[in-house]
Amino acid sequence: MNRSRSKALTARISALAPLAAALLPAAAADLFVDDAAKTGLGFTHFNGMSGEHYFTEMMGAGGAVFDYDNDGDLDVYLIQGRMQGQGKTLADALFPPADGAVLSDRLFRNDCPAGERPCTELRFTDVTDASRIVADGYGMGVAAADIDNDGNVDLYVMNFGDNQLWRNRGDGTFEDITEQAGVNDPRWSVSASFVDINADGLLDLYVGNYVKHDNAKQRVCKLAQRFDDYCGPLRGAGDTDRLFLNLGKGQFRDISKSSGITSAWGGALGISTADFDGDGDLDIYVANDGVANQFWINQGDLTFVDDALLAGVSVNKDGMAEASMGVDAGDFDGDGDIDLFMTHLRQETNTLYVNDGQGWFEDRSIAMGLAADSYNFTGFGTAWFDYDNDGALDLFSVNGAVRKIEALLLADDPYPLHQTNQLFHNLGDGRFEEVTATSGAVFALSEVSRGAAFGDLDNDGDTDIVVTNNNGPVRLMRNTHDGAAHWIGLRILDGNGRDALGATVTVRVDKTARVRTVRSDGSYASANDPRVLVGLGQRDAPVDVEVLWVDGKRRTFPDLTADRYHELTP
Amino acid sequence: MTLRRASLLTALLLTACGETTPPSPAGPPVELVSVPHPDVADFKADVQAAIGPARAAFEQQSAVKDGAALGEAFGKLGLVYQAHEQQEAAAACFINAASLLPDDHRWPYHLAVLREETGEFTDALALYEATLQLDPTYSPAATRQGLLQIQLGDADTARATLQSVVDTDRQNAAALAGLGDLARDRGDHERARALYTESLTLDPAASQIRYRLGLVYRALGQIDEARAALAGRGERIPRIRDPLLTIMQAHKHPASHYIDQANAAIGQNDLRRSAQLLSYALAVEPEHEEGLVAMGEVLLAARQDDAARGQFETLSQAYPENVYGPYYLGLIAMRSGDRDKAIRLMDEALAIDPEFDRANKALSRLRGN
């Protein structure tokens, strides 16, 4: 395909989005609006597709929301791809990047004036060059946390190829310390989690690896036996994950084998960590593509045992392994334990695993109303979050097929993988209702969405979402909830002044307890705002908050004022 | 057809399709939807070999046939398309077949299966219902309907549907497993255990059930049993014995493909396998000459004379010049002691081929020479 035609196709794709949005019936009030362009979050992912149907190009990448400059607002890191295929150049690209586009990950600084809450005019500035981050591998995912307890959030960037650990120097710049830290993994890593597995105050690193793959041995599959299409992973191609123990001073030791986590292989795409069995240490849940998921139960001695099968989270309720892309852990039903939700392939259904309090789960997807509505979608990034601050955790999942959609193909669609995203409202009794159609024009956008990073980017007390699209523009889904509901925001720090990932927060509202975990992991290939945002509904009175840190410290904070953020330390 | 059936089907089919054309010269006009035939040239050679002739045969038949015969032609082509994952084309064919053959349960059933695959669950449920109104005895339709009702969260209806299936067919492993799921969902783990166990006994290869059974044991506090069951977990779902889908699946290959394999199985003296393969061949091409002869011979070898007779009668009707028809029918008459009929049939065989040695020898024996 010549370049001019490629540009025409690109233009056509770009033209589809506003058209689709315009076709949506006007909602009473859009719950979310896409403010990416308006706020300067100008980024378009490039997957390097050239018509060869490389497996890598279909998977897509994520992004992170994190406060790299400690100014109290969330900045955005976005993962970029590059041309795929030996000898291929941009001239071969089906959808070439815009002229002048730099094919490397980008860091966008949130320029809200320090201390302004809420931010009255959200603006982002691309500060990648100034940050000295040079991440130009074929990017997949990112994890964000302070690995050296210096109060600055660092980044672990995962690629199809070597990964990178970027240490935040605290002066607006980063340095690549991958080699000295000993945390490289040259395989195909997608998601990772910083998790303090031994409660020593240092964040360890779990890296999820997808499959063994070589584009030089590329296969092309057929859709409806006649159209070239992408293939899924080969059976048995799943790779093992890696676990790095943080030794302090920016040094890690690979304990993958001794910890037991290489005793099972998978095809990791999503990772969530929490104390699922309530025994006081952090466990690791790994969502694997097409094979049994893993549920690594922390034995308390730097070893883990996969108990997914007996725990009931290995496969779906019927006993079938599913595609398992995005995952999140949260107490959706308000019973004080951590439940799991994950997204799957088209013609599967998304899965909700309900925890019985002891780390045993039941797949209740059908009963909770989350099954049938997801059957025709391929879900990726997802999270529990309370979009309307009514106190109950809702769900958002971004969608985009991995195999071509025949109807789109027959309609001559140049990129026939796109789907709309979905929003599910928690009805308060544990059941969910899809509210996509009434939540705003942004939900009419049909794109190939992959990553979703959740956080309050404008510090107005509700959760916004950065959605990354494979071979498409990033979306900043800004929550425009009208503020009728009250909330409390909590930044939980440990004794070193870093976000206390893994800590359990209990907010007592009247006679109910809302339990949340401090986390930045979950979703797909993305990193979330570690702050805890709890909806209070119509209640604006002060609330009591109890925090249980990973090391067992527990402290109660009485009478915290609603509708503002608080910083809590042990 | 009752008015109720007609209105149900019409409503479903009109909802499911779009524009129509009316080519039926006999009887009331029937509205047909246009079929989005795929371009045969797009397929690999083996698929072309299956779809190409089917399409050509359909074109030939559709030019001269109408009414029920045209309905059969649409249905037949739909099976070929469905077997080759051409869902839109298959659906259009089934819609037309159902319009032309409104009393035939096969077409709403195939359409229901397609709609379920594509996530059009409401249509699928209604089409299963339409199937069952036309043939209440076709239990695969009720089984799939009940399992889909479970997926849609309609537990009470699902329970009634699946219970009615097992009330008439206690050997239905899939329906029993579905009832087990419903029992498990409402916390009746003892009943779920019994139902899963019964399902597994009927279909031991349904390894998925072992997972469900394992979680039921877990709920009952029997952890060792739970671990043992979970260790045997696999991905095979309980089988639904479904003759219509078996016939559809057979359309993945031309009849000659199965006949070649059947001949190889006969060479290995595997009569059961050869009969199965020949049944596929005849499902694809019911009047396949070589297939009819081979199936008749296999049935004769298995001493299933009545079934064999049916094959050879079909052969004789379709191919009056084929000597094997009267010859084997004569042989069957000999076995049953009907000497006069046997002689007459052997004479018929020799009238077709006077040099046919086996008929000559049989006639000699019959006449006591």
Interface residues (C-beta under 8 A of the other chain):
Chain A: K222 A224 Q225 R226 F227 L309 L310 G312 V315 K317 D318 G319 M320 A321 Q347 T349 W360 E362 I366 A367 G369 A371 A372 Y375 N376 E406 A407 L410
Chain B: P36 P38 D39 D42 F43 K44 V47 H84 E85 Q86 Q87 E88 E117 T118 G119 F121 I150 Q151 L152 G153 D181 D185 S207 Q208 I209 R210 Y211 R212 G214 L215 R218 I223 A226 R227 L230 R233 G234 E235 I237
